[in-house]
Amino acid sequence: MAELETEKPEFTTLTVFADKEEIGSYGPTGMSSDFMLNFIEDLTEVMGGNVNTVLRASNALSTDVDAAYDPVFAGVYDKQNSCQLNRGCVITKYTGARGKSGSNDASAELMALVTGIFDRNNVSWQIGELGAVDAGGGGTVALYIARFDINVVDLGVPILAMHSPFELAAKYDIYSLYRAVLAFYK
């Protein structure tokens, strides 16, 4: 909805929907493929631009979910640094496992840009992390976006009991994510 509701943005906006994230983003519709790069190349060529210039000047949000603090399994979380339900969308500077292995690590400049946009637009947000080293963890598709020299940070919704038969998300956090993406696009 944020993409559809963005009218006359200062910069070109693009929303990419991909699948296969849970199995490594493989296949022609996963982010490890080049379908996004090919689309940007085609669009840039039609507009008479240089694709490398476009990619280097781009900023992106990789929207996925983040594990919310779960007191039932408190041992795999750092309570002081974990996201919580009903506190807004969650920005995760880096993802991956075993520390920062197999991850993207957003720059301080991009973090300041994105959080500044959210603050100016009264978007509720919180900082997240993916759990205790070697106990929690995971990653999203940000690393596949970053490989094209695009500045990217993870932004998503806190999920309680992620990957269980009964996951929970807060309506407020989902709405905050919508407002965050809308503010970023505008």
C-alpha positions as CSV (number, residue, x, y, z in Angstrom):
1,M,0.0,0.0,0.0
2,A,2.9,2.4,0.7
3,E,4.1,2.1,-2.9
4,L,0.6,2.6,-4.3
5,E,0.0,5.6,-2.0
6,T,3.3,7.4,-2.8
7,E,2.5,10.2,-5.3
8,K,5.1,12.1,-7.2
9,P,8.1,11.0,-5.1
10,E,11.3,13.0,-5.4
11,F,13.2,9.8,-6.3
12,T,12.1,6.7,-8.2
13,T,10.6,4.1,-5.9
14,L,10.6,0.4,-6.4
15,T,8.9,-2.4,-4.4
16,V,10.2,-5.9,-5.0
17,F,8.3,-9.0,-3.8
18,A,10.4,-12.1,-3.7
19,D,10.0,-15.6,-2.3
20,K,12.1,-18.6,-1.3
21,E,13.7,-16.6,1.6
22,E,13.3,-19.6,4.0
23,I,15.3,-21.9,1.7
24,G,18.1,-19.5,0.8
25,S,16.4,-17.2,-1.8
26,Y,17.1,-19.6,-4.6
27,G,15.4,-19.8,-7.9
28,P,14.3,-17.1,-10.4
29,T,12.0,-15.5,-8.0
30,G,14.4,-15.5,-5.0
31,M,16.7,-12.6,-4.2
32,S,19.8,-14.6,-4.9
33,S,18.8,-14.4,-8.6
34,D,19.4,-11.3,-10.7
35,F,15.8,-10.5,-11.5
36,M,15.9,-7.3,-9.5
37,L,19.2,-6.2,-11.1
38,N,17.9,-7.0,-14.6
39,F,14.8,-5.0,-14.0
40,I,16.8,-2.0,-12.8
41,E,19.2,-2.3,-15.7
42,D,16.3,-2.4,-18.2
43,L,14.6,0.6,-16.5
44,T,17.8,2.6,-16.4
45,E,18.6,1.9,-20.1
46,V,15.1,3.1,-21.1
47,M,15.6,6.3,-19.2
48,G,19.1,6.8,-20.7
49,G,21.0,6.5,-17.4
50,N,24.0,4.5,-16.1
51,V,23.0,1.5,-14.1
52,N,26.1,1.6,-11.8
53,T,25.4,5.2,-11.0
54,V,21.8,4.3,-10.1
55,L,22.8,1.4,-8.0
56,R,25.4,3.3,-6.0
57,A,22.9,6.2,-5.4
58,S,20.2,3.8,-4.1
59,N,19.0,3.2,-0.6
60,A,16.8,0.3,0.3
61,L,14.7,-1.2,3.1
62,S,14.8,-5.0,3.3
63,T,11.4,-5.7,4.9
64,D,11.2,-9.0,6.8
65,V,10.3,-9.9,10.3
66,D,12.5,-9.9,13.5
67,A,12.2,-12.2,16.5
68,A,10.5,-10.4,19.4
69,Y,11.7,-11.0,22.9
70,D,10.0,-14.2,24.2
71,P,10.1,-14.6,28.0
72,V,9.4,-18.3,27.7
73,F,12.7,-18.8,25.9
74,A,14.6,-15.8,27.5
75,G,18.0,-17.6,27.2
76,V,18.2,-17.0,23.5
77,Y,17.6,-13.2,23.7
78,D,19.2,-10.2,25.2
79,K,16.2,-8.6,26.8
80,Q,17.8,-5.1,26.7
81,N,18.5,-5.3,23.0
82,S,15.6,-7.3,21.6
83,C,12.5,-5.9,20.0
84,Q,9.2,-6.0,21.7
85,L,5.6,-6.3,20.5
86,N,3.5,-3.1,20.3
87,R,6.5,-0.8,20.2
88,G,6.7,-0.1,16.4
89,C,8.6,-1.5,13.5
90,V,12.1,-2.8,14.1
91,I,15.3,-1.7,12.4
92,T,18.1,-4.3,12.5
93,K,21.5,-2.9,11.7
94,Y,23.0,-6.3,10.9
95,T,21.7,-9.8,10.5
96,G,23.3,-13.2,10.1
97,A,24.5,-15.9,12.4
98,R,27.7,-16.5,14.3
99,G,28.1,-12.8,15.0
100,K,27.8,-11.0,11.6
101,S,28.6,-14.0,9.4
102,G,26.6,-14.2,6.1
103,S,25.0,-10.9,6.7
104,N,24.5,-7.3,5.7
105,D,25.7,-4.5,8.0
106,A,24.0,-1.2,7.3
107,S,26.2,1.9,7.5
108,A,25.9,4.4,10.2
109,E,25.0,7.0,7.6
110,L,22.1,4.9,6.3
111,M,20.9,4.2,9.9
112,A,20.9,8.0,10.6
113,L,19.1,8.8,7.3
114,V,16.4,6.2,7.9
115,T,15.8,6.9,11.6
116,G,15.8,10.6,10.8
117,I,13.1,10.1,8.2
118,F,11.1,8.1,10.7
119,D,11.5,10.6,13.5
120,R,10.4,13.5,11.3
121,N,7.3,11.6,10.3
122,N,6.4,10.4,13.9
123,V,6.9,6.7,13.0
124,S,7.3,4.4,16.0
125,W,10.4,2.3,15.6
126,Q,12.8,0.3,17.7
127,I,16.2,-1.3,17.3
128,G,16.4,-5.0,17.1
129,E,18.8,-7.9,17.0
130,L,18.4,-11.5,16.2
131,G,19.2,-13.2,19.5
132,A,22.2,-14.5,21.3
133,V,25.2,-15.4,19.3
134,D,25.1,-19.0,18.1
135,A,21.7,-19.5,19.8
136,G,19.5,-17.0,17.9
137,G,20.2,-15.6,14.6
138,G,19.2,-15.8,11.0
139,G,19.3,-13.4,8.1
140,T,17.1,-11.8,5.5
141,V,17.7,-10.8,1.9
142,A,19.5,-7.6,2.6
143,L,22.9,-9.2,1.7
144,Y,21.5,-10.1,-1.7
145,I,20.5,-6.4,-2.2
146,A,23.8,-5.1,-0.9
147,R,25.8,-7.2,-3.4
148,F,24.6,-4.7,-6.1
149,D,26.3,-1.8,-4.2
150,I,22.9,-0.6,-2.8
151,N,22.8,0.8,0.7
152,V,20.3,-1.4,2.6
153,V,19.0,-1.9,6.1
154,D,16.6,-4.4,7.5
155,L,13.2,-3.1,8.7
156,G,10.3,-5.3,9.8
157,V,7.7,-6.4,12.2
158,P,8.5,-8.1,15.6
159,I,7.2,-11.6,15.7
160,L,6.6,-13.6,18.9
161,A,7.2,-17.3,18.6
162,M,8.7,-17.1,15.1
163,H,8.7,-20.3,13.2
164,S,6.3,-21.9,15.7
165,P,2.9,-23.3,14.8
166,F,1.3,-20.1,16.3
167,E,3.2,-16.9,15.5
168,L,2.0,-13.5,16.8
169,A,2.4,-10.0,15.4
170,A,1.0,-6.8,16.8
171,K,-1.4,-4.8,14.6
172,Y,0.4,-1.6,15.8
173,D,3.8,-2.8,14.6
174,I,2.4,-3.8,11.2
175,Y,0.8,-0.3,10.9
176,S,4.1,1.3,12.0
177,L,5.9,-0.7,9.2
178,Y,3.4,0.6,6.6
179,R,4.0,4.2,7.9
180,A,7.8,3.7,7.9
181,V,7.9,2.6,4.3
182,L,5.5,5.4,3.2
183,A,7.7,8.0,4.9
184,F,10.8,6.4,3.3
185,Y,9.3,6.5,-0.2
186,K,8.1,10.1,0.2
